[in-house]
Amino acid sequence: MRTAVLGAGAVGVTAAADLAARGASVVVYERGAVAAGSSGRASGLCYDAYADRIDAAVGARALERFRERSDTSGFAFTDCPYVWLARGGDDRRADAIREGVDRMREHGREVSLLDSGALAARFPLLETDDVAVAAVAENAGYVDPAAYTEATADRAREAGAEIRTHTPASLRLDGSPVVSTGHGEESFDAVLVATGAHTGNVLADAGVPVPLKPYRVQALVTRATPLRDDLPMLFDASGGYYLRPYGRGLLVGDGTEPVERDPDDWDRAADDWFVADCADYLATGVGRTFGVDRAWAGLCTATPDGDPLLGECAPGVYVAAGWQGHGFMRAPALGEVAAEQVLGGDGIDHFSPARFDGDEDFDIVEGMDVARDE
Ligand SMILES: Cc1cc2nc3c(=O)[nH]c(=O)nc-3n(C[C@H](O)[C@H](O)[C@H](O)COP(=O)(O)OP(=O)(O)OC[C@H]3O[C@@H](n4cnc5c(N)ncnc54)[C@H](O)[C@@H]3O)c2cc1C
């Protein structure tokens, strides 16, 4: 089977490696370098703590695949518990955390609720005085997203895939899908469009509308601190920020702007307000602030219902996008499912792009908000 993958991000290269390993002929087209898109700008938090059954299974499978290849193929998965919490007065999110943990446990996830005393006993460096409720997921950790993506691109090449970098591609339908580049056109049995924030435009240009909106999020890395050795990954649902150990310092993220962005025209530098807010976040989270080493912005993609678009959207054309800020941690599983679908497998009905017409109007809702369904 002759297949093409558009986009060499974490999802595209995973799908390409799996397709090639299963005997398909694969050409990957990437407009820049491998990991030039969001996968090269992501924070790398990974966990399976999802309240929805399908999300929990996808998250668990992704962690399993990260661990299988960790340390042997150019990237490392570092185990680190993931804590998320709501602070006093934020009853809506506190209730959502309690309810979410019950559901996660029903799906077999290793998560538990902690009151502020238990949280302080386990993680003494966290500021816990005003914590209303916290939860901790044990099956969690972090990965350098660019390292995973580059290592998986190498795996794809070793399995026989050809990766053409610095080759922007467009798609047209002419019975079978045809990929056009500055070097000419090639026809394929199946094309997987995994072009991240550009996915809506690439498919719209081929006459296949999908409801996807790119939006901007931000992250920064602090200067070195020994605190990094004894902190969990933390998401403060009331404060709307997360942090994790990173290098010799800490990575702090969010700065979400729920505004649709043009994927060809957006500000890659972090905003001053975000950097200033991070000082408050650190003071709230760990009781100290640190100097900033570097800060940046990147794009995520939203869908009308917050679930991915993963599946066939026109004859021979498959889409893989719309991760609401959770695409890296699920990439090993999402890419695997995408490859299976291209080869005729079932995929995940719940994520089928066929559930939408493509012209839906919707608001961007932040992917990490624990009370987002309420
Ligand atoms: C600051 C930040 C922090 C984040 N933190 C996390 C996190 O902690 N955990 C998590 O799970 N997720 C996180 N995310 C989200 C995560 O980065 C994405 O969900 C994930 O990387 C998406 O991978 P992808 O392969 O779908 O897309 P991308 O990595 O964006 O890859 C798409 C590729 O397609 C290429 N492309 C685009 N158009 C074309 C074209 N026409 N032809 C050829 N190639 C094309 C691009 O150059 C790009 O390389 C974060 C994102 C940001 C910005």
The ligand as a MOL file (V3000), in Angstrom:
LIG
                    3D

  0  0  0     0  0            999 V3000
M  V30 BEGIN CTAB
M  V30 COUNTS 53 58 0 0 0
M  V30 BEGIN ATOM
M  V30 1 C 3.7780 25.5800 24.7250 0
M  V30 2 C 3.1120 24.2490 24.4770 0
M  V30 3 C 3.0870 23.2840 25.4860 0
M  V30 4 C 2.4740 22.0570 25.2680 0
M  V30 5 N 2.5620 21.1120 26.2420 0
M  V30 6 C 2.0410 19.8770 26.0310 0
M  V30 7 C 2.1810 18.8580 27.0050 0
M  V30 8 O 2.7950 19.0600 28.0720 0
M  V30 9 N 1.6250 17.6380 26.7590 0
M  V30 10 C 0.9350 17.3960 25.6040 0
M  V30 11 O 0.4060 16.2990 25.4330 0
M  V30 12 N 0.8140 18.3400 24.6490 0
M  V30 13 C 1.3360 19.5700 24.8330 0
M  V30 14 N 1.2160 20.5370 23.8770 0
M  V30 15 C 0.4720 20.2060 22.6520 0
M  V30 16 C 1.3550 19.4260 21.7000 0
M  V30 17 O 2.4630 20.2260 21.3360 0
M  V30 18 C 0.5890 19.0700 20.4210 0
M  V30 19 O -0.6940 18.5470 20.7340 0
M  V30 20 C 1.3530 18.0090 19.6320 0
M  V30 21 O 2.7210 18.3420 19.5450 0
M  V30 22 C 0.7440 17.8910 18.2530 0
M  V30 23 O 1.5500 17.0270 17.4640 0
M  V30 24 P 1.1920 16.8900 15.9380 0
M  V30 25 O 2.1400 15.8960 15.3820 0
M  V30 26 O -0.2700 16.6290 15.7870 0
M  V30 27 O 1.4200 18.3500 15.3170 0
M  V30 28 P 2.7620 19.2080 15.0950 0
M  V30 29 O 3.8240 18.8410 16.0460 0
M  V30 30 O 2.3380 20.6230 15.0250 0
M  V30 31 O 3.2540 18.7210 13.6740 0
M  V30 32 C 2.6610 19.1400 12.4710 0
M  V30 33 C 3.7640 19.2600 11.4400 0
M  V30 34 O 3.1650 19.5300 10.1760 0
M  V30 35 C 4.0230 20.4030 9.4600 0
M  V30 36 N 3.2370 21.0140 8.3960 0
M  V30 37 C 2.2870 21.9690 8.4950 0
M  V30 38 N 1.7650 22.2400 7.2830 0
M  V30 39 C 2.3940 21.4360 6.3920 0
M  V30 40 C 2.2810 21.2340 4.9930 0
M  V30 41 N 1.4140 21.9320 4.2580 0
M  V30 42 N 3.0850 20.3170 4.4050 0
M  V30 43 C 3.9860 19.5900 5.1350 0
M  V30 44 N 4.1220 19.7460 6.4670 0
M  V30 45 C 3.3320 20.6450 7.0960 0
M  V30 46 C 4.5250 21.3590 10.5330 0
M  V30 47 O 5.7120 21.9990 10.1350 0
M  V30 48 C 4.7020 20.4360 11.7150 0
M  V30 49 O 6.0370 19.9300 11.8200 0
M  V30 50 C 1.8290 21.7800 24.0360 0
M  V30 51 C 1.8460 22.7340 23.0230 0
M  V30 52 C 2.4890 23.9410 23.2280 0
M  V30 53 C 2.5250 24.9400 22.1050 0
M  V30 END ATOM
M  V30 BEGIN BOND
M  V30 1 1 1 2
M  V30 2 1 2 3
M  V30 3 2 2 52
M  V30 4 2 3 4
M  V30 5 1 4 5
M  V30 6 1 4 50
M  V30 7 2 5 6
M  V30 8 1 6 7
M  V30 9 1 6 13
M  V30 10 2 7 8
M  V30 11 1 7 9
M  V30 12 1 9 10
M  V30 13 2 10 11
M  V30 14 1 10 12
M  V30 15 2 12 13
M  V30 16 1 13 14
M  V30 17 1 14 15
M  V30 18 1 14 50
M  V30 19 1 15 16
M  V30 20 1 16 17
M  V30 21 1 16 18
M  V30 22 1 18 19
M  V30 23 1 18 20
M  V30 24 1 20 21
M  V30 25 1 20 22
M  V30 26 1 22 23
M  V30 27 1 23 24
M  V30 28 2 24 25
M  V30 29 1 24 26
M  V30 30 1 24 27
M  V30 31 1 27 28
M  V30 32 2 28 29
M  V30 33 1 28 30
M  V30 34 1 28 31
M  V30 35 1 31 32
M  V30 36 1 32 33
M  V30 37 1 33 34
M  V30 38 1 33 48
M  V30 39 1 34 35
M  V30 40 1 35 36
M  V30 41 1 35 46
M  V30 42 1 36 37
M  V30 43 1 36 45
M  V30 44 2 37 38
M  V30 45 1 38 39
M  V30 46 1 39 40
M  V30 47 2 39 45
M  V30 48 1 40 41
M  V30 49 2 40 42
M  V30 50 1 42 43
M  V30 51 2 43 44
M  V30 52 1 44 45
M  V30 53 1 46 47
M  V30 54 1 46 48
M  V30 55 1 48 49
M  V30 56 2 50 51
M  V30 57 1 51 52
M  V30 58 1 52 53
M  V30 END BOND
M  V30 END CTAB
M  END
